[in-house]
Amino acid sequence: MRKSSLEAHESIKPKKETHYQIIKRALKKIGKPSMSKIIATHTPLSYHEVARRLSEMENKGMVKVVGREAKVKCKPLLWDLNMSL
């Protein structure tokens, strides 16, 4: 990894938990499984920040993939809160 990539990675670490909470609130507000681009529109975060945090949240068991959006050509993932926690 390049030095600039490592610095960027380190700079985001303190913000991750806050981002997780923002994304969880957005998913609750939306009330149904949603694509990361839709989730981002309900947060102050960029689409890229949301997409990166969602994959981390999935690894932690906070969210889960529940399907794919059939109405969109590339069929992006649909994310929802993991209510089993």
N, C-alpha and C positions, 0 to 999 in steps of 0.2 A: 504494500500500500504506500502511496506517496505521502510525504510529510503533510501536505495540505489536506489530504483525505483524513489522515489520523487526527489532525487538529480539528477538523469539522466534526468528526465522530465524537471527540472528547467534549467539544463545546455544546453538543446537544444533550449529553447525558443528564445534566441537572433538570432539563425541561421535559424529559420523557414521561415521567409520572403525571405531570400536568397535562400533557398532550393526551395521555390515556384517558384521563378524566373528561377532557373536552370531547373526545370521540365517543365515550360512553354516554354522555349527556345528549349528544347529537343523535345517536342511535335510538335512545329512549324517546326523544322528541319526534323523530321520524316515525317510529312505531311499527316499522316493517323492515325486512331485509333490504339493504341498499348497496349500491355500487360506491366505491371509494370517491368517485367524482361528486356524487350526490351528497355523501356525508360531508365532504369538504365544503359544500355550499352552506352548510348549517354550522360552520365553525369559522374562527378567524385564521385557521391553518390553511396552508396551500394544499393542493391535491397531492403533491409529492410527499409532504409531511404526513398526511393522512395515510397514504398508501404504505409508507415505510412503517409507521406505527401500527397499522393493522396487522401486518405480517408478524411483528414483534408480539402484539397482543394475542395473536393466534397461538404462537409458540408458548405463551404463558397461560393459555386456556381461557382468556378473557372474552374472546370473540371466536366465532366459527364461520366457516364458509357453508352456506346453506343451499347454494345452487349457482346458476349462471343466468344472466339476463338474456332471455331469448329474443327480445325485440331489438337488440343491438347487434350489428353485424359481427363484431369481434367477441361477443358474448362474455363480457367481464364478470368477475366473481360478485356474488351477492353476499354481504357480510351481515351478521346479526350477533347480538350479545349472547354469550354462553350462559344461560340461566341455571345450569347445573352446579354452578359454583356457589 
